[in-house]
Amino acid sequence: MARKDDLTPENLPKQVEPQKPDNDEAQQPEFSMTEEEAQRAMEFLRAEQNLIMGAVAGFIAAVSGALIWAVITVTTDYQSGWMAVGIGFLVGMAVRTAGKGIDQVFGVIGAVMALVGCALGNIFTFAYFLSMQTGSPLMEVLNQLDVEMVAEFMLTTFQVTDILFYGLALYFGYRYAFRQLTMDDFNRALGRAM
């Protein structure tokens, strides 16, 4: 009987070879393309980009996210920094879907619009509480807000954790703004049958 610590070849466990599929269809064909084909595909995919639509969709998502942020904060009387992350994700996905971007500018738009959404979320919340305090209609308060008043509010309510959450919003707005290219995208760009 072999000892447990005996590592001679005859006492080692036998390795079983993995079974190969019977048919060739089970294996994915390897994807390859020449440098010329890659350039042609990228030109085709860049032609599909739409910076204006990406920016508009990002702005709409930022405003929508800001309104949701304000409603949640007003309803719960609590502001969570995680809402900034949600705005970043929402904006990034909107820019990606509408813009179909692969160039860096789409990420920058996503990040900027995410930051705009976070700031608007705070501004809408501030305007609501100010309207409740003064008894003025919300739209009137929003129309009377000026840069100095908003800046003072932002500085007064600023917390160190805001840096973290705004940073995450910027990251997600940037990261998710890019189109995720697949093998099918390249095949379509090159006119290959899928």
mmCIF file of the C-alpha atoms, coordinates in Angstrom:
data_MODEL
# 
_entry.id   MODEL 
# 
loop_
_atom_site.group_PDB 
_atom_site.id 
_atom_site.type_symbol 
_atom_site.label_atom_id 
_atom_site.label_alt_id 
_atom_site.label_comp_id 
_atom_site.label_asym_id 
_atom_site.label_entity_id 
_atom_site.label_seq_id 
_atom_site.pdbx_PDB_ins_code 
_atom_site.Cartn_x 
_atom_site.Cartn_y 
_atom_site.Cartn_z 
_atom_site.occupancy 
_atom_site.B_iso_or_equiv 
_atom_site.pdbx_formal_charge 
_atom_site.auth_seq_id 
_atom_site.auth_comp_id 
_atom_site.auth_asym_id 
_atom_site.auth_atom_id 
_atom_site.pdbx_PDB_model_num 
ATOM 1   C CA . MET A 1 1   ? 0.000   0.000  0.000   1.00 0.00 ? 1   MET A CA 1 
ATOM 2   C CA . ALA A 1 2   ? 1.354   3.424  -0.983  1.00 0.00 ? 2   ALA A CA 1 
ATOM 3   C CA . ARG A 1 3   ? 1.990   6.055  1.618   1.00 0.00 ? 3   ARG A CA 1 
ATOM 4   C CA . LYS A 1 4   ? 0.137   9.364  1.477   1.00 0.00 ? 4   LYS A CA 1 
ATOM 5   C CA . ASP A 1 5   ? 3.321   11.385 1.002   1.00 0.00 ? 5   ASP A CA 1 
ATOM 6   C CA . ASP A 1 6   ? 4.780   9.054  -1.653  1.00 0.00 ? 6   ASP A CA 1 
ATOM 7   C CA . LEU A 1 7   ? 4.881   11.157 -4.827  1.00 0.00 ? 7   LEU A CA 1 
ATOM 8   C CA . THR A 1 8   ? 6.488   8.667  -7.171  1.00 0.00 ? 8   THR A CA 1 
ATOM 9   C CA . PRO A 1 9   ? 4.986   8.606  -10.667 1.00 0.00 ? 9   PRO A CA 1 
ATOM 10  C CA . GLU A 1 10  ? 3.112   5.360  -10.147 1.00 0.00 ? 10  GLU A CA 1 
ATOM 11  C CA . ASN A 1 11  ? 1.344   6.791  -7.047  1.00 0.00 ? 11  ASN A CA 1 
ATOM 12  C CA . LEU A 1 12  ? 0.226   10.093 -8.597  1.00 0.00 ? 12  LEU A CA 1 
ATOM 13  C CA . PRO A 1 13  ? -3.418  10.364 -9.637  1.00 0.00 ? 13  PRO A CA 1 
ATOM 14  C CA . LYS A 1 14  ? -3.981  9.729  -13.319 1.00 0.00 ? 14  LYS A CA 1 
ATOM 15  C CA . GLN A 1 15  ? -4.990  12.721 -15.415 1.00 0.00 ? 15  GLN A CA 1 
ATOM 16  C CA . VAL A 1 16  ? -7.955  12.219 -17.671 1.00 0.00 ? 16  VAL A CA 1 
ATOM 17  C CA . GLU A 1 17  ? -7.807  13.870 -21.086 1.00 0.00 ? 17  GLU A CA 1 
ATOM 18  C CA . PRO A 1 18  ? -10.781 16.177 -21.659 1.00 0.00 ? 18  PRO A CA 1 
ATOM 19  C CA . GLN A 1 19  ? -13.150 14.832 -24.264 1.00 0.00 ? 19  GLN A CA 1 
ATOM 20  C CA . LYS A 1 20  ? -13.359 16.750 -27.507 1.00 0.00 ? 20  LYS A CA 1 
ATOM 21  C CA . PRO A 1 21  ? -16.746 17.472 -29.045 1.00 0.00 ? 21  PRO A CA 1 
ATOM 22  C CA . ASP A 1 22  ? -17.791 15.063 -31.777 1.00 0.00 ? 22  ASP A CA 1 
ATOM 23  C CA . ASN A 1 23  ? -18.834 17.724 -34.264 1.00 0.00 ? 23  ASN A CA 1 
ATOM 24  C CA . ASP A 1 24  ? -17.002 20.816 -35.462 1.00 0.00 ? 24  ASP A CA 1 
ATOM 25  C CA . GLU A 1 25  ? -20.081 23.023 -34.903 1.00 0.00 ? 25  GLU A CA 1 
ATOM 26  C CA . ALA A 1 26  ? -19.612 22.907 -31.120 1.00 0.00 ? 26  ALA A CA 1 
ATOM 27  C CA . GLN A 1 27  ? -16.362 24.835 -31.435 1.00 0.00 ? 27  GLN A CA 1 
ATOM 28  C CA . GLN A 1 28  ? -16.449 28.561 -32.082 1.00 0.00 ? 28  GLN A CA 1 
ATOM 29  C CA . PRO A 1 29  ? -14.501 29.523 -35.183 1.00 0.00 ? 29  PRO A CA 1 
ATOM 30  C CA . GLU A 1 30  ? -11.438 31.543 -34.349 1.00 0.00 ? 30  GLU A CA 1 
ATOM 31  C CA . PHE A 1 31  ? -11.853 35.206 -35.211 1.00 0.00 ? 31  PHE A CA 1 
ATOM 32  C CA . SER A 1 32  ? -9.035  36.841 -37.090 1.00 0.00 ? 32  SER A CA 1 
ATOM 33  C CA . MET A 1 33  ? -8.561  39.804 -39.367 1.00 0.00 ? 33  MET A CA 1 
ATOM 34  C CA . THR A 1 34  ? -5.744  41.595 -41.047 1.00 0.00 ? 34  THR A CA 1 
ATOM 35  C CA . GLU A 1 35  ? -4.600  45.066 -40.050 1.00 0.00 ? 35  GLU A CA 1 
ATOM 36  C CA . GLU A 1 36  ? -6.263  46.448 -43.188 1.00 0.00 ? 36  GLU A CA 1 
ATOM 37  C CA . GLU A 1 37  ? -9.559  44.761 -42.282 1.00 0.00 ? 37  GLU A CA 1 
ATOM 38  C CA . ALA A 1 38  ? -9.318  46.112 -38.732 1.00 0.00 ? 38  ALA A CA 1 
ATOM 39  C CA . GLN A 1 39  ? -8.835  49.655 -40.050 1.00 0.00 ? 39  GLN A CA 1 
ATOM 40  C CA . ARG A 1 40  ? -11.740 49.245 -42.466 1.00 0.00 ? 40  ARG A CA 1 
ATOM 41  C CA . ALA A 1 41  ? -13.974 47.897 -39.693 1.00 0.00 ? 41  ALA A CA 1 
ATOM 42  C CA . MET A 1 42  ? -13.067 50.746 -37.346 1.00 0.00 ? 42  MET A CA 1 
ATOM 43  C CA . GLU A 1 43  ? -13.823 53.309 -40.073 1.00 0.00 ? 43  GLU A CA 1 
ATOM 44  C CA . PHE A 1 44  ? -17.231 51.685 -40.577 1.00 0.00 ? 44  PHE A CA 1 
ATOM 45  C CA . LEU A 1 45  ? -17.946 51.632 -36.823 1.00 0.00 ? 45  LEU A CA 1 
ATOM 46  C CA . ARG A 1 46  ? -16.799 55.242 -36.401 1.00 0.00 ? 46  ARG A CA 1 
ATOM 47  C CA . ALA A 1 47  ? -19.192 56.264 -39.177 1.00 0.00 ? 47  ALA A CA 1 
ATOM 48  C CA . GLU A 1 48  ? -22.052 54.841 -37.059 1.00 0.00 ? 48  GLU A CA 1 
ATOM 49  C CA . GLN A 1 49  ? -21.157 57.095 -34.105 1.00 0.00 ? 49  GLN A CA 1 
ATOM 50  C CA . ASN A 1 50  ? -23.476 60.002 -33.341 1.00 0.00 ? 50  ASN A CA 1 
ATOM 51  C CA . LEU A 1 51  ? -21.973 62.507 -30.916 1.00 0.00 ? 51  LEU A CA 1 
ATOM 52  C CA . ILE A 1 52  ? -24.997 64.824 -30.880 1.00 0.00 ? 52  ILE A CA 1 
ATOM 53  C CA . MET A 1 53  ? -27.437 62.011 -30.068 1.00 0.00 ? 53  MET A CA 1 
ATOM 54  C CA . GLY A 1 54  ? -25.081 60.691 -27.391 1.00 0.00 ? 54  GLY A CA 1 
ATOM 55  C CA . ALA A 1 55  ? -24.824 64.116 -25.757 1.00 0.00 ? 55  ALA A CA 1 
ATOM 56  C CA . VAL A 1 56  ? -28.586 64.751 -25.924 1.00 0.00 ? 56  VAL A CA 1 
ATOM 57  C CA . ALA A 1 57  ? -29.374 61.322 -24.486 1.00 0.00 ? 57  ALA A CA 1 
ATOM 58  C CA . GLY A 1 58  ? -26.768 61.884 -21.768 1.00 0.00 ? 58  GLY A CA 1 
ATOM 59  C CA . PHE A 1 59  ? -28.319 65.230 -20.845 1.00 0.00 ? 59  PHE A CA 1 
ATOM 60  C CA . ILE A 1 60  ? -31.844 63.773 -20.749 1.00 0.00 ? 60  ILE A CA 1 
ATOM 61  C CA . ALA A 1 61  ? -30.587 60.924 -18.555 1.00 0.00 ? 61  ALA A CA 1 
ATOM 62  C CA . ALA A 1 62  ? -28.772 63.409 -16.289 1.00 0.00 ? 62  ALA A CA 1 
ATOM 63  C CA . VAL A 1 63  ? -31.907 65.534 -15.798 1.00 0.00 ? 63  VAL A CA 1 
ATOM 64  C CA . SER A 1 64  ? -34.083 62.439 -15.297 1.00 0.00 ? 64  SER A CA 1 
ATOM 65  C CA . GLY A 1 65  ? -31.613 61.009 -12.798 1.00 0.00 ? 65  GLY A CA 1 
ATOM 66  C CA . ALA A 1 66  ? -31.462 64.354 -10.995 1.00 0.00 ? 66  ALA A CA 1 
ATOM 67  C CA . LEU A 1 67  ? -35.257 64.458 -10.692 1.00 0.00 ? 67  LEU A CA 1 
ATOM 68  C CA . ILE A 1 68  ? -35.287 60.908 -9.313  1.00 0.00 ? 68  ILE A CA 1 
ATOM 69  C CA . TRP A 1 69  ? -32.491 61.888 -6.904  1.00 0.00 ? 69  TRP A CA 1 
ATOM 70  C CA . ALA A 1 70  ? -34.513 64.885 -5.672  1.00 0.00 ? 70  ALA A CA 1 
ATOM 71  C CA . VAL A 1 71  ? -37.747 62.902 -5.283  1.00 0.00 ? 71  VAL A CA 1 
ATOM 72  C CA . ILE A 1 72  ? -35.993 60.169 -3.290  1.00 0.00 ? 72  ILE A CA 1 
ATOM 73  C CA . THR A 1 73  ? -34.189 62.699 -1.090  1.00 0.00 ? 73  THR A CA 1 
ATOM 74  C CA . VAL A 1 74  ? -37.348 64.720 -0.447  1.00 0.00 ? 74  VAL A CA 1 
ATOM 75  C CA . THR A 1 75  ? -39.475 61.616 0.185   1.00 0.00 ? 75  THR A CA 1 
ATOM 76  C CA . THR A 1 76  ? -37.026 59.934 2.547   1.00 0.00 ? 76  THR A CA 1 
ATOM 77  C CA . ASP A 1 77  ? -35.534 63.133 3.981   1.00 0.00 ? 77  ASP A CA 1 
ATOM 78  C CA . TYR A 1 78  ? -32.167 61.430 3.423   1.00 0.00 ? 78  TYR A CA 1 
ATOM 79  C CA . GLN A 1 79  ? -29.609 61.873 0.675   1.00 0.00 ? 79  GLN A CA 1 
ATOM 80  C CA . SER A 1 80  ? -27.573 58.830 -0.274  1.00 0.00 ? 80  SER A CA 1 
ATOM 81  C CA . GLY A 1 81  ? -24.345 59.210 -2.198  1.00 0.00 ? 81  GLY A CA 1 
ATOM 82  C CA . TRP A 1 82  ? -25.177 56.011 -4.053  1.00 0.00 ? 82  TRP A CA 1 
ATOM 83  C CA . MET A 1 83  ? -27.642 58.003 -6.133  1.00 0.00 ? 83  MET A CA 1 
ATOM 84  C CA . ALA A 1 84  ? -24.633 59.665 -7.771  1.00 0.00 ? 84  ALA A CA 1 
ATOM 85  C CA . VAL A 1 85  ? -23.394 56.235 -8.846  1.00 0.00 ? 85  VAL A CA 1 
ATOM 86  C CA . GLY A 1 86  ? -26.823 55.465 -10.296 1.00 0.00 ? 86  GLY A CA 1 
ATOM 87  C CA . ILE A 1 87  ? -26.786 58.702 -12.259 1.00 0.00 ? 87  ILE A CA 1 
ATOM 88  C CA . GLY A 1 88  ? -23.330 57.886 -13.618 1.00 0.00 ? 88  GLY A CA 1 
ATOM 89  C CA . PHE A 1 89  ? -24.500 54.461 -14.759 1.00 0.00 ? 89  PHE A CA 1 
ATOM 90  C CA . LEU A 1 90  ? -27.748 55.818 -16.238 1.00 0.00 ? 90  LEU A CA 1 
ATOM 91  C CA . VAL A 1 91  ? -25.967 58.588 -18.135 1.00 0.00 ? 91  VAL A CA 1 
ATOM 92  C CA . GLY A 1 92  ? -23.236 56.283 -19.399 1.00 0.00 ? 92  GLY A CA 1 
ATOM 93  C CA . MET A 1 93  ? -25.751 53.766 -20.729 1.00 0.00 ? 93  MET A CA 1 
ATOM 94  C CA . ALA A 1 94  ? -27.778 56.530 -22.405 1.00 0.00 ? 94  ALA A CA 1 
ATOM 95  C CA . VAL A 1 95  ? -24.688 57.933 -24.145 1.00 0.00 ? 95  VAL A CA 1 
ATOM 96  C CA . ARG A 1 96  ? -23.677 54.414 -25.230 1.00 0.00 ? 96  ARG A CA 1 
ATOM 97  C CA . THR A 1 97  ? -27.086 53.481 -26.598 1.00 0.00 ? 97  THR A CA 1 
ATOM 98  C CA . ALA A 1 98  ? -27.802 56.699 -28.472 1.00 0.00 ? 98  ALA A CA 1 
ATOM 99  C CA . GLY A 1 99  ? -24.265 57.629 -29.479 1.00 0.00 ? 99  GLY A CA 1 
ATOM 100 C CA . LYS A 1 100 ? -22.829 54.211 -30.406 1.00 0.00 ? 100 LYS A CA 1 
ATOM 101 C CA . GLY A 1 101 ? -19.466 55.711 -29.536 1.00 0.00 ? 101 GLY A CA 1 
ATOM 102 C CA . ILE A 1 102 ? -16.083 54.070 -29.592 1.00 0.00 ? 102 ILE A CA 1 
ATOM 103 C CA . ASP A 1 103 ? -13.957 57.232 -29.388 1.00 0.00 ? 103 ASP A CA 1 
ATOM 104 C CA . GLN A 1 104 ? -12.801 58.766 -26.091 1.00 0.00 ? 104 GLN A CA 1 
ATOM 105 C CA . VAL A 1 105 ? -14.977 61.856 -26.496 1.00 0.00 ? 105 VAL A CA 1 
ATOM 106 C CA . PHE A 1 106 ? -18.053 59.716 -25.696 1.00 0.00 ? 106 PHE A CA 1 
ATOM 107 C CA . GLY A 1 107 ? -16.575 58.803 -22.330 1.00 0.00 ? 107 GLY A CA 1 
ATOM 108 C CA . VAL A 1 108 ? -15.822 62.442 -21.597 1.00 0.00 ? 108 VAL A CA 1 
ATOM 109 C CA . ILE A 1 109 ? -19.414 63.391 -22.449 1.00 0.00 ? 109 ILE A CA 1 
ATOM 110 C CA . GLY A 1 110 ? -20.691 60.597 -20.204 1.00 0.00 ? 110 GLY A CA 1 
ATOM 111 C CA . ALA A 1 111 ? -18.528 61.781 -17.297 1.00 0.00 ? 111 ALA A CA 1 
ATOM 112 C CA . VAL A 1 112 ? -19.454 65.454 -17.698 1.00 0.00 ? 112 VAL A CA 1 
ATOM 113 C CA . MET A 1 113 ? -23.169 64.692 -18.010 1.00 0.00 ? 113 MET A CA 1 
ATOM 114 C CA . ALA A 1 114 ? -22.985 62.438 -14.930 1.00 0.00 ? 114 ALA A CA 1 
ATOM 115 C CA . LEU A 1 115 ? -21.475 65.323 -12.959 1.00 0.00 ? 115 LEU A CA 1 
ATOM 116 C CA . VAL A 1 116 ? -24.173 67.660 -14.297 1.00 0.00 ? 116 VAL A CA 1 
ATOM 117 C CA . GLY A 1 117 ? -26.817 65.152 -13.151 1.00 0.00 ? 117 GLY A CA 1 
ATOM 118 C CA . CYS A 1 118 ? -25.325 64.984 -9.650  1.00 0.00 ? 118 CYS A CA 1 
ATOM 119 C CA . ALA A 1 119 ? -25.209 68.775 -9.352  1.00 0.00 ? 119 ALA A CA 1 
ATOM 120 C CA . LEU A 1 120 ? -28.783 69.094 -10.627 1.00 0.00 ? 120 LEU A CA 1 
ATOM 121 C CA . GLY A 1 121 ? -29.946 66.474 -8.136  1.00 0.00 ? 121 GLY A CA 1 
ATOM 122 C CA . ASN A 1 122 ? -28.580 68.622 -5.320  1.00 0.00 ? 122 ASN A CA 1 
ATOM 123 C CA . ILE A 1 123 ? -29.969 71.822 -6.842  1.00 0.00 ? 123 ILE A CA 1 
ATOM 124 C CA . PHE A 1 124 ? -33.474 70.377 -7.305  1.00 0.00 ? 124 PHE A CA 1 
ATOM 125 C CA . THR A 1 125 ? -33.445 69.095 -3.728  1.00 0.00 ? 125 THR A CA 1 
ATOM 126 C CA . PHE A 1 126 ? -32.258 72.474 -2.425  1.00 0.00 ? 126 PHE A CA 1 
ATOM 127 C CA . ALA A 1 127 ? -34.926 74.297 -4.437  1.00 0.00 ? 127 ALA A CA 1 
ATOM 128 C CA . TYR A 1 128 ? -37.663 72.054 -3.041  1.00 0.00 ? 128 TYR A CA 1 
ATOM 129 C CA . PHE A 1 129 ? -36.647 72.575 0.587   1.00 0.00 ? 129 PHE A CA 1 
ATOM 130 C CA . LEU A 1 130 ? -36.223 76.308 -0.029  1.00 0.00 ? 130 LEU A CA 1 
ATOM 131 C CA . SER A 1 131 ? -39.716 76.485 -1.544  1.00 0.00 ? 131 SER A CA 1 
ATOM 132 C CA . MET A 1 132 ? -41.149 74.690 1.505   1.00 0.00 ? 132 MET A CA 1 
ATOM 133 C CA . GLN A 1 133 ? -39.321 77.064 3.851   1.00 0.00 ? 133 GLN A CA 1 
ATOM 134 C CA . THR A 1 134 ? -40.394 80.232 2.051   1.00 0.00 ? 134 THR A CA 1 
ATOM 135 C CA . GLY A 1 135 ? -43.826 79.083 0.927   1.00 0.00 ? 135 GLY A CA 1 
ATOM 136 C CA . SER A 1 136 ? -42.986 79.999 -2.673  1.00 0.00 ? 136 SER A CA 1 
ATOM 137 C CA . PRO A 1 137 ? -43.867 77.765 -5.624  1.00 0.00 ? 137 PRO A CA 1 
ATOM 138 C CA . LEU A 1 138 ? -41.039 75.438 -6.659  1.00 0.00 ? 138 LEU A CA 1 
ATOM 139 C CA . MET A 1 139 ? -40.773 76.812 -10.207 1.00 0.00 ? 139 MET A CA 1 
ATOM 140 C CA . GLU A 1 140 ? -40.488 80.347 -8.845  1.00 0.00 ? 140 GLU A CA 1 
ATOM 141 C CA . VAL A 1 141 ? -37.638 79.274 -6.553  1.00 0.00 ? 141 VAL A CA 1 
ATOM 142 C CA . LEU A 1 142 ? -35.876 77.516 -9.425  1.00 0.00 ? 142 LEU A CA 1 
ATOM 143 C CA . ASN A 1 143 ? -36.201 80.640 -11.607 1.00 0.00 ? 143 ASN A CA 1 
ATOM 144 C CA . GLN A 1 144 ? -34.738 82.836 -8.854  1.00 0.00 ? 144 GLN A CA 1 
ATOM 145 C CA . LEU A 1 145 ? -31.706 80.653 -8.139  1.00 0.00 ? 145 LEU A CA 1 
ATOM 146 C CA . ASP A 1 146 ? -28.429 82.236 -9.141  1.00 0.00 ? 146 ASP A CA 1 
ATOM 147 C CA . VAL A 1 147 ? -24.904 80.885 -9.332  1.00 0.00 ? 147 VAL A CA 1 
ATOM 148 C CA . GLU A 1 148 ? -23.844 82.498 -6.051  1.00 0.00 ? 148 GLU A CA 1 
ATOM 149 C CA . MET A 1 149 ? -26.773 80.971 -4.137  1.00 0.00 ? 149 MET A CA 1 
ATOM 150 C CA . VAL A 1 150 ? -26.186 77.518 -5.634  1.00 0.00 ? 150 VAL A CA 1 
ATOM 151 C CA . ALA A 1 151 ? -22.433 77.706 -4.949  1.00 0.00 ? 151 ALA A CA 1 
ATOM 152 C CA . GLU A 1 152 ? -23.068 78.686 -1.317  1.00 0.00 ? 152 GLU A CA 1 
ATOM 153 C CA . PHE A 1 153 ? -25.512 75.793 -0.905  1.00 0.00 ? 153 PHE A CA 1 
ATOM 154 C CA . MET A 1 154 ? -23.099 73.294 -2.476  1.00 0.00 ? 154 MET A CA 1 
ATOM 155 C CA . LEU A 1 155 ? -20.237 74.461 -0.237  1.00 0.00 ? 155 LEU A CA 1 
ATOM 156 C CA . THR A 1 156 ? -22.405 74.433 2.885   1.00 0.00 ? 156 THR A CA 1 
ATOM 157 C CA . THR A 1 157 ? -23.711 70.915 2.328   1.00 0.00 ? 157 THR A CA 1 
ATOM 158 C CA . PHE A 1 158 ? -20.428 69.465 1.012   1.00 0.00 ? 158 PHE A CA 1 
ATOM 159 C CA . GLN A 1 159 ? -19.096 66.347 2.737   1.00 0.00 ? 159 GLN A CA 1 
ATOM 160 C CA . VAL A 1 160 ? -15.817 64.539 2.108   1.00 0.00 ? 160 VAL A CA 1 
ATOM 161 C CA . THR A 1 161 ? -17.731 61.441 0.978   1.00 0.00 ? 161 THR A CA 1 
ATOM 162 C CA . ASP A 1 162 ? -19.175 63.538 -1.865  1.00 0.00 ? 162 ASP A CA 1 
ATOM 163 C CA . ILE A 1 163 ? -15.748 63.337 -3.506  1.00 0.00 ? 163 ILE A CA 1 
ATOM 164 C CA . LEU A 1 164 ? -15.955 59.542 -3.490  1.00 0.00 ? 164 LEU A CA 1 
ATOM 165 C CA . PHE A 1 165 ? -19.497 59.346 -4.839  1.00 0.00 ? 165 PHE A CA 1 
ATOM 166 C CA . TYR A 1 166 ? -19.035 62.088 -7.440  1.00 0.00 ? 166 TYR A CA 1 
ATOM 167 C CA . GLY A 1 167 ? -15.827 60.357 -8.479  1.00 0.00 ? 167 GLY A CA 1 
ATOM 168 C CA . LEU A 1 168 ? -17.730 57.090 -8.897  1.00 0.00 ? 168 LEU A CA 1 
ATOM 169 C CA . ALA A 1 169 ? -20.387 58.915 -10.918 1.00 0.00 ? 169 ALA A CA 1 
ATOM 170 C CA . LEU A 1 170 ? -17.672 60.310 -13.195 1.00 0.00 ? 170 LEU A CA 1 
ATOM 171 C CA . TYR A 1 171 ? -16.122 56.853 -13.551 1.00 0.00 ? 171 TYR A CA 1 
ATOM 172 C CA . PHE A 1 172 ? -19.395 55.103 -14.411 1.00 0.00 ? 172 PHE A CA 1 
ATOM 173 C CA . GLY A 1 173 ? -20.459 57.917 -16.745 1.00 0.00 ? 173 GLY A CA 1 
ATOM 174 C CA . TYR A 1 174 ? -17.136 57.554 -18.567 1.00 0.00 ? 174 TYR A CA 1 
ATOM 175 C CA . ARG A 1 175 ? -16.830 53.762 -18.457 1.00 0.00 ? 175 ARG A CA 1 
ATOM 176 C CA . TYR A 1 176 ? -20.336 52.876 -19.643 1.00 0.00 ? 176 TYR A CA 1 
ATOM 177 C CA . ALA A 1 177 ? -20.504 55.516 -22.398 1.00 0.00 ? 177 ALA A CA 1 
ATOM 178 C CA . PHE A 1 178 ? -18.524 53.353 -24.817 1.00 0.00 ? 178 PHE A CA 1 
ATOM 179 C CA . ARG A 1 179 ? -20.068 50.868 -27.181 1.00 0.00 ? 179 ARG A CA 1 
ATOM 180 C CA . GLN A 1 180 ? -18.993 47.311 -26.408 1.00 0.00 ? 180 GLN A CA 1 
ATOM 181 C CA . LEU A 1 181 ? -17.773 45.857 -29.693 1.00 0.00 ? 181 LEU A CA 1 
ATOM 182 C CA . THR A 1 182 ? -18.402 42.210 -30.448 1.00 0.00 ? 182 THR A CA 1 
ATOM 183 C CA . MET A 1 183 ? -17.200 39.789 -33.087 1.00 0.00 ? 183 MET A CA 1 
ATOM 184 C CA . ASP A 1 184 ? -20.590 40.261 -34.801 1.00 0.00 ? 184 ASP A CA 1 
ATOM 185 C CA . ASP A 1 185 ? -19.973 44.021 -35.041 1.00 0.00 ? 185 ASP A CA 1 
ATOM 186 C CA . PHE A 1 186 ? -16.667 43.432 -36.813 1.00 0.00 ? 186 PHE A CA 1 
ATOM 187 C CA . ASN A 1 187 ? -18.172 40.795 -39.108 1.00 0.00 ? 187 ASN A CA 1 
ATOM 188 C CA . ARG A 1 188 ? -21.014 43.178 -40.011 1.00 0.00 ? 188 ARG A CA 1 
ATOM 189 C CA . ALA A 1 189 ? -18.529 46.004 -40.602 1.00 0.00 ? 189 ALA A CA 1 
ATOM 190 C CA . LEU A 1 190 ? -16.536 43.784 -42.940 1.00 0.00 ? 190 LEU A CA 1 
ATOM 191 C CA . GLY A 1 191 ? -19.609 42.404 -44.705 1.00 0.00 ? 191 GLY A CA 1 
ATOM 192 C CA . ARG A 1 192 ? -18.914 38.876 -43.529 1.00 0.00 ? 192 ARG A CA 1 
ATOM 193 C CA . ALA A 1 193 ? -21.701 36.343 -43.151 1.00 0.00 ? 193 ALA A CA 1 
ATOM 194 C CA . MET A 1 194 ? -22.510 35.619 -39.518 1.00 0.00 ? 194 MET A CA 1 
# 
